[in-house]
Amino acid sequence: MRSHFHRSPLRLAPFAAAAALIGIAPVVRAQVTSVTVTTSSITRQLASGSYYPSHIVDGTYQGIGLKDCTDNTEIVFPIIVTGLPDDTVTFEIWAGTGDCTQPGATNNASTATCWPVAANPQPESVMSIALRVADIVSQLGVTPPSQSYASAQTSVCTSASSTTTTLTSDAGMTSSTSGESTVNVFFMFFPTGSSTPSVSSAAYPLKVKLSGPGACTNVTAGSGDGLLIVDFTPPTGETDIQGYDLLAQPNKSGADGAVATTCSSTINASSAATACADGGAAPLICTQVNGTTNGAGTISGLTNGTSYAVAVAAFDQFGNTGTLSSVACSTPQPIDDFWKVYGQNGAGAGSCTLETVGSHGSPAAAFVVGIVTVVLIRRRKKQRS
C-alpha cells in the first residue's frame, strides 16, 4: 500500500533556488489537519457511472444487500481534506468491522483486522471517491484479511461471510441480527514507513447483509374468482423484514404447453428471487405485500380453472429475497353470487323490474327485495288468522 515514489530534498533544492531568482514563490504544502466525509451527499452508481438507488436501512445507514454487490455498484464518498499534503504521507482507504486507526490494524500481515478497498488515490482538497461494493465486502470473514489491494470479482458477493451484529442500547440491552455486519470505512493519511495513520476521517459505517430472511411456513392458497388467497406464517427471528413476494406459476403439461388440471407442486425457484423485482418473470406471476407481520395476501389476474403452484418469499430492508417456501396448490374458480344463481334458476324473466331499479347487488335492489319479503310475510299471517 506504500508509495515508493519520493522526491529527495536535495534534488528539489536547485529548482527552489531558481524559482527564487526569477521571483516565483515556491508552493508551500501544509500539514494535513483533517479528513471529512460529507455524509449527506453520499450517492450510489453502477460501475459505468449510471445512477443506482441507495438502500437506507435502520433509518440512516447506507445498506449493502446481495443485489448491490452482484450488480457491481459503487458508493461515492465526497471528501474534504484540510491542509494540502506533502510527499511524506500517503492517502489510503481501508475498511473493517472494527477500528482501522488502531496500531497493527492495517499494513500488518499478522495482526491486521482491516483491508484496503481501493488503490491509493492522489489526494486533493476536494474529492469524490467511488468505492466498489464488492471490494468493501471482499474480506468479510477472512482472518487475517489481505493487506494489498486487488479489485474483487463479484463472485465474492455470495462467498463473503456476513457475521452477526450485536448492538447494545443505552439501557444496556443487547440485540443481535443474524447474517448482518457493520463495515467501517476510513480515509486516512499515513506517514511514510508507518502503519499507524497520522490523520483519519471518522469511521463511516455501512450495514451489510448478503442473505435474505428464512422461509415462510404453513402456506395455503384458497380459490377465488380469478384470484388466490394466500395465507402463511412469517419466518421467526427476523427483525428487518419489509414484506413478502407471493408467487404463482400456472401448471403446464405437454410440448404445446397445455394447461394441466392438477398441480405438480413445483415452482421455478431459480427465478423467484428476482420475479417481483423484475416486474414478474413469465411464467411466474408476482404480487408484493408490504408489512412486517402480514401473514396473508391475494394474487389476482389468474385464469379460472387453471391449477397454480403458489409459494412465498420474504424480503428485507436490504433488498434481499429470502428462501422460497414450500409450494401450495390451488385453482381459481368463478363465484356464483345471489343474482347469478337467481337468474340461472329461471327467475330472470320476471326480475326486470328489480334490475331496472338497481344493478345486481345495489342498495336499491336490496331495498325492493326487503319490501316484497315483508309484504309476503304479512299476507301469510293474515291468511293463518
For each residue, the residues with C-beta under 8 A, 3 or more apart:
1: 90 92 106 107 116 120 147 148 149
2: 90 107 190 192 193
3: 6 90 120
4:
5: 87
6: 3 87 192
7: 11 12 87
8: 11 12
9: 12 13
10: 13
11: 7 8 14 15
12: 7 8 9 15 16
13: 9 10 16 17
14: 11 17 18
15: 11 12 18 19
16: 12 13 19 20 26
17: 13 14 20 21
18: 14 15 21 22
19: 15 16 22 24 25 26
20: 16 17 23 24 26
21: 17 18
22: 18 19
23: 20
24: 19 20
25: 19
26: 16 19 20
27:
28:
29: 84 85 86
30: 33 83 84
31: 83 85 86
32: 35 81 82 83 84 85 89 123 189 198 199
33: 30 82 83 199
34: 80 81 82 83 199
35: 32 79 80 81 82 187 188 189 199 200 201
36: 79 80 81 82 201
37: 42 77 78 79 187 201 202 204
38: 41 42 78 79 80
39: 42 204
40:
41: 38 78
42: 37 38 39 54 62 75 76 77 78
43: 51 54 75 76
44: 51 52 53 54 68 73 74 75 76
45: 48 49 50 51 52 73 74 76 130
46: 49 50 51 52 71 72 73 74
47: 72 73 74 132
48: 45
49: 45 46
50: 45 46
51: 43 44 45 46
52: 44 45 46 68 71 73 74
53: 44
54: 42 43 44 62
55: 62 63 64 65 68 317 318 319
56: 59 60 61 62 63
57: 61 62 63 207 240 317 318
58: 61 63 207 317
59: 56
60: 56
61: 56 57 58 205 206 207
62: 42 54 55 56 57 75 206 207
63: 55 56 57 58 68 206 207 208 209 317 318 319
64: 55 68 69 133 136 137 183 206 207 208 209 210 318
65: 55 68 69 209 210 316 318 319 320
66: 69 70 157 158 210 211 212 318 319 320
67: 70 71 277 319 320
68: 44 52 55 63 64 65 71 73 133 318 319
69: 64 65 66 72 73 133 134 137 154 156 157 160 210
70: 66 67 154 157 158
71: 46 52 67 68
72: 46 47 69 132 133 134 154
73: 44 45 46 47 52 68 69 132 133
74: 44 45 46 47 52 130 131 132 133
75: 42 43 44 62 130 131 133 136 206
76: 42 43 44 45 128 129 130 131
77: 37 42 128 129 130 131 185 187 204
78: 37 38 41 42 126 127 128
79: 35 36 37 38 126 127 128 129 187 201
80: 34 35 36 38 125 126
81: 32 34 35 36 84 85 123 124 125 126 127
82: 32 33 34 35 36 125
83: 30 31 32 33 34
84: 29 30 32 81 125
85: 29 31 32 81 89 91 123 189
86: 29 31 89
87: 5 6 7
88: 191 192
89: 32 85 86 189 190 191 192 198
90: 1 2 3 120 189 190 192
91: 85 120 121 122 123 187 188 189
92: 1 106 116 120 188 189 190 197
93: 116 117 118 120 121 129 131 185 186 187 188
94: 100 105 106 114 115 116 117 185 186 188
95: 100 114 115 117 136 139 183 184 185 186
96: 99 100 105 113 114 115 145 183 184 186
97: 113 140 163 181 182 183 184
98: 102 105 113 114 184
99: 96 102 105 184 203
100: 94 95 96 105 106 113 114 184 186 188 200 203
101: 105 186 188 196 197 200
102: 98 99 105 113 196
103: 195 196
104: 108 111 112 195
105: 94 96 98 99 100 101 102 108 111 112 113 114
106: 1 92 94 100 112 114 116 147 188 195 197
107: 1 2 112 147 190 195
108: 104 105 111 112 147 195
109: 112 144 147
110: 144
111: 104 105 108 144
112: 104 105 106 107 108 109 115 144 145 147
113: 96 97 98 100 102 105 144 145
114: 94 95 96 98 100 105 106 145 186
115: 94 95 96 112 138 139 142 145 146 147
116: 1 92 93 94 106 146 147 148 149
117: 93 94 95 131 132 135 136 138 149 185
118: 93 121 129 131 132 135 149
119: 149
120: 1 3 90 91 92 93
121: 91 93 118 127 129
122: 91
123: 32 81 85 91 127 189
124: 81 127
125: 80 81 82 84
126: 78 79 80 81
127: 78 79 81 121 123 124
128: 76 77 78 79
129: 76 77 79 93 118 121 187
130: 45 74 75 76 77
131: 74 75 76 77 93 117 118 135 136 185
132: 47 72 73 74 117 118 135 136 151 152
133: 64 68 69 72 73 74 75 136 137
134: 69 72 137 138 151 152 153 154 156 157
135: 117 118 131 132 138 149 151 152
136: 64 75 95 117 131 132 133 183 185 206 208
137: 64 69 133 134 140 152 156 157 160 162 183 208 210
138: 115 117 134 135 146 152 156 160
139: 95 115 142 145 146 160
140: 97 137 160 161 162 163 181 183 208
141: 160 161 162 163
142: 115 139 145 146
143:
144: 109 110 111 112 113 147
145: 96 112 113 114 115 139 142
146: 115 116 138 139 142 149 150
147: 1 106 107 108 109 112 115 116 144
148: 1 116
149: 1 116 117 118 119 135 146
150: 146
151: 132 134 135
152: 132 134 135 137 138 156
153: 134 156
154: 69 70 72 134 157
155: 158 159
156: 69 134 137 138 152 153 159 160
157: 66 69 70 134 137 154 160 210
158: 66 70 155 210
159: 155 156
160: 69 137 138 139 140 141 156 157 210
161: 140 141
162: 137 140 141 179 180 181 208 209 210 211
163: 97 140 141 181
164: 176 177 178 179 180
165: 176 177 180 181 182 207
166: 174 175 176
167: 174 175 176 177
168: 172 173 174
169: 172 173 174 175
170:
171:
172: 168 169
173: 168 169
174: 166 167 168 169
175: 166 167 169 239
176: 164 165 166 167
177: 164 165 167 180 209 239 240
178: 164 237
179: 162 164 209 210 211
180: 162 164 165 177 207 208 209 240
181: 97 140 162 163 165 207 208 209
182: 97 165 205 206 207 208
183: 64 95 96 97 136 137 140 205 206 208
184: 95 96 97 98 99 100 203 204 205 206
185: 77 93 94 95 117 131 136 203 204 205 206
186: 93 94 95 96 100 101 114 197 200 201 203 204
187: 35 37 77 79 91 93 129 200 201
188: 35 91 92 93 94 100 101 106 197 199 200 201
189: 32 35 85 89 90 91 92 123 197 198 199 200
190: 2 89 90 92 107 194 195 196 197 198
191: 88 89 194 198
192: 2 6 88 89 90
193: 2
194: 190 191 197 198
195: 103 104 106 107 108 190
196: 101 102 103 190
197: 92 101 106 186 188 189 190 194 200
198: 32 89 189 190 191 194
199: 32 33 34 35 188 189
200: 35 100 101 186 187 188 189 197
201: 35 36 37 79 186 187 188 204
202: 37
203: 99 100 184 185 186
204: 37 39 77 184 185 186 201
205: 61 182 183 184 185
206: 61 62 63 64 75 136 182 183 184 185
207: 57 58 61 62 63 64 165 180 181 182 318
208: 63 64 136 137 140 162 180 181 182 183
209: 63 64 65 162 177 179 180 181 240 316 318 320
210: 64 65 66 69 137 157 158 160 162 179 320
211: 66 162 179 320
212: 66 273 313 314 315 316 320 321 322 323
213: 235 238 240 241 314 315 316 320 322 323
214: 235 236 237 238 314 322 323
215: 235 313 322 323 324 325 326
216: 219 232 233 234 235 244 312 313 314 325
217: 232 233 235 325 326
218: 231 232 233
219: 216 230 231 232 310 311 312 325 326 327 328
220: 230 231 232 328
221: 228 229 230 231 308 310 328 329 330
222: 228 229 230 231 330
223: 228 229 330 331 332 333
224: 227 228 229 298 332 333 335
225: 304 332 333 334 335
226: 300 301 302 303 304 332 334
227: 224 298 299 300 301 302 332
228: 221 222 223 224 248 298 299 302 308 310 330 332
229: 221 222 223 224 296 297 298
230: 219 220 221 222 246 296 297 298 299 310 312 328
231: 218 219 220 221 222 295 296
232: 216 217 218 219 220 244 295 296 312 325
233: 216 217 218 295
234: 216 238 241 244 292 293 294 295 314
235: 213 214 215 216 217 238 241 314 322
236: 214
237: 178 214
238: 213 214 234 235 241 314 316
239: 175 177
240: 57 177 180 209 213 316 317 318
241: 213 234 235 238 244 292 314 315 316
242: 290 292 315 316 317
243: 288 289 290 291 292 294 314 315
244: 216 232 234 241 288 289 294 297 312 313 314 315
245: 272 275 276 286 287 288 312 313 314 315 321
246: 230 286 287 288 289 297 298 299 310 312
247: 267 272 275 276 284 285 286 299 310 311 312 313 324
248: 228 284 285 286 299 302 308 309 310
249: 266 267 268 283 284 285 308 309 310
250: 259 283 285 302 303 306 307 308
251: 259 260 262 263 264 306 307 308 309
252: 257 258 259 260 283
253: 258 259 260
254: 257 258
255:
256:
257: 252 254
258: 252 253 254
259: 250 251 252 253 303 305 306 307
260: 251 252 253 263 264 307
261: 307
262: 251 307
263: 251 260 307 308 309 327 329 330 331
264: 251 260 309
265: 309 327 329
266: 249 309 327
267: 247 249 272 284 309 310 311 324 327
268: 249 271 272 283 284
269: 272 311 324
270: 273
271: 268 274 275 281 284
272: 245 247 267 268 269 275 284 311 313 321 324
273: 212 270 277 313 321
274: 271 277 278 281 321
275: 245 247 271 272 278 280 281 284 286
276: 245 247 279 280 286 287 288 315 321
277: 67 273 274 319 321
278: 274 275 281
279: 276 286
280: 275 276 284 285 286
281: 271 274 275 278 284 286
282:
283: 249 250 252 268
284: 247 248 249 267 268 271 272 275 280 281
285: 247 248 249 250 280 299 301 302
286: 245 246 247 248 275 276 279 280 281
287: 245 246 276 297 298 299 300
288: 243 244 245 246 276
289: 243 244 246 294 296 297
290: 242 243 294
291: 243 294
292: 234 241 242 243
293: 234
294: 234 243 244 289 290 291 297
295: 231 232 233 234
296: 229 230 231 232 289
297: 229 230 244 246 287 289 294
298: 224 227 228 229 230 246 287
299: 227 228 230 246 247 248 285 287 302 308 310
300: 226 227 287
301: 226 227 285
302: 226 227 228 248 250 285 299 306 308 332
303: 226 250 259 306 332
304: 225 226 331 332 333 334
305: 259 331 332 333
306: 250 251 259 302 303 331 332
307: 250 251 259 260 261 262 263 329 330 331
308: 221 228 248 249 250 251 263 299 302 329 330 331 332
309: 248 249 251 263 264 265 266 267 327 328 329
310: 219 221 228 230 246 247 248 249 267 299 327 328 329 330
311: 219 247 267 269 272 324 325 326 327 328
312: 216 219 230 232 244 245 246 247 324 325
313: 212 215 216 244 245 247 272 273 321 322 323 324 325
314: 212 213 214 216 234 235 238 241 243 244 245 321 322
315: 212 213 241 242 243 244 245 276 319 320 321 322
316: 65 209 212 213 238 240 241 242 319 320 322
317: 55 57 58 63 240 242
318: 55 57 63 64 65 66 68 207 209 240
319: 55 63 65 66 67 68 277 315 316
320: 65 66 67 209 210 211 212 213 315 316
321: 212 245 272 273 274 276 277 313 314 315
322: 212 213 214 215 235 313 314 315 316
323: 212 213 214 215 313
324: 215 247 267 269 272 311 312 313
325: 215 216 217 219 232 311 312 313
326: 215 217 219 311
327: 219 263 265 266 267 309 310 311
328: 219 220 221 230 309 310 311
329: 221 263 265 307 308 309 310
330: 221 222 223 228 263 307 308 310
331: 223 263 304 305 306 307 308
332: 223 224 225 226 227 228 302 303 304 305 306 308
333: 223 224 225 304 305
334: 225 226 304
335: 224 225
336: 340 341 344
337: 340 341 360 361
338: 341 342 361
339: 342 343 360 361
340: 336 337 343 344
341: 336 337 338 344 345
342: 338 339 345 347 348 351
343: 339 340 347 348 351
344: 336 340 341 348
345: 341 342
346: 349
347: 342 343 350 351
348: 342 343 344 351
349: 346 352
350: 347
351: 342 343 347 348 354 355
352: 349 355 356
353: 356 357 368
354: 351 357 358 365 368 369
355: 351 352 358 359 360 365
356: 352 353
357: 353 354 364 365 368
358: 354 355 362 363 364 365 366 367 368
359: 355 362 365
360: 337 339 355 365
361: 337 338 339 365 366
362: 358 359 365 366
363: 358 366 367
364: 357 358 367 368
365: 354 355 357 358 359 360 361 362 368 369
366: 358 361 362 363 369 370
367: 358 363 364 370 371
368: 353 354 357 358 364 365 371 372
369: 354 365 366 372 373
370: 366 367 373 374
371: 367 368 374 375
372: 368 369 375 376
373: 369 370 376 377
374: 370 371 377 378
375: 371 372 378 379
376: 372 373 379 380
377: 373 374 380 381
378: 374 375 381 382
379: 375 376 382 383
380: 376 377 383 384
381: 377 378 384 385
382: 378 379 385
383: 379 380
384: 380 381
385: 381 382
